[in-house]
Amino acid sequence: MYKIEDIINKVHCADCLELMKDIPDKSVDLVLTDPPYGVNLDYDIYQDTEENWFKLMEKIIPEVKRVAKMVIMPSCQIKRLKWIYNHFPPDWLICWIGIEISPEYCKIAKERLRQEVLF
Ligand SMILES: C[S@@+](CC[C@H](N)C(=O)[O-])C[C@H]1O[C@@H](n2cnc3c(N)ncnc32)[C@H](O)[C@@H]1O
């Protein structure tokens, strides 16, 4: 397990799921994370499929809630949001609708762009 003073104020280029395993419970004030959306965006190594998104969230949400006192995480698409609500009910949710955003992203999201931020 890391001592928090050994890892703060550094950029860690790592698989966050591996790195977090050694971070003590509630030792981080805030996790602000922008995980993949499961809409087939073209990332370098992560395969952004819907199936992988569910698997990723089952690992990532309990772990970020364990290490952090507060979590802020964007989500997108109603289907993903419903899944999060059913599996890991958030304490709060902010939702807004964006109109000035890339047409490519709106095409991928297959609906008017809406963004939720939760936990
Ligand atoms: C929605 S994008 C974030 C984009 C970023 N906020 C930006 O503005 O450029 C999600 C990113 O998470 C990365 N990722 C997926 N799984 C990861 C993991 N286990 N550890 C670290 N990064 C991961 C993906 O490769 C992708 O770059």
The ligand as a Gaussian input file, in Angstrom:
#p B3LYP/6-31G(d) Opt

LIG

0 1
 C      -13.411000       9.783000     -22.406000
 S      -11.647000       9.557000     -22.603000
 C      -10.964000      10.867000     -21.654000
 C      -10.611000      12.040000     -22.483000
 C       -9.901000      13.159000     -21.742000
 N      -10.710000      13.677000     -20.645000
 C       -9.595000      14.270000     -22.723000
 O      -10.236000      15.300000     -22.680000
 O       -8.751000      14.037000     -23.584000
 C      -11.302000       8.100000     -21.635000
 C       -9.818000       7.724000     -21.543000
 O       -9.628000       6.713000     -20.525000
 C       -8.580000       5.864000     -20.932000
 N       -8.622000       4.618000     -20.135000
 C       -9.440000       3.566000     -20.277000
 N       -9.192000       2.625000     -19.347000
 C       -8.186000       3.105000     -18.567000
 C       -7.478000       2.599000     -17.446000
 N       -7.767000       1.405000     -16.913000
 N       -6.500000       3.378000     -16.912000
 C       -6.219000       4.581000     -17.423000
 N       -6.852000       5.129000     -18.483000
 C       -7.823000       4.393000     -19.050000
 C       -8.862000       5.667000     -22.411000
 O       -7.720000       5.208000     -23.096000
 C       -9.254000       7.093000     -22.820000
 O       -8.127000       7.829000     -23.220000

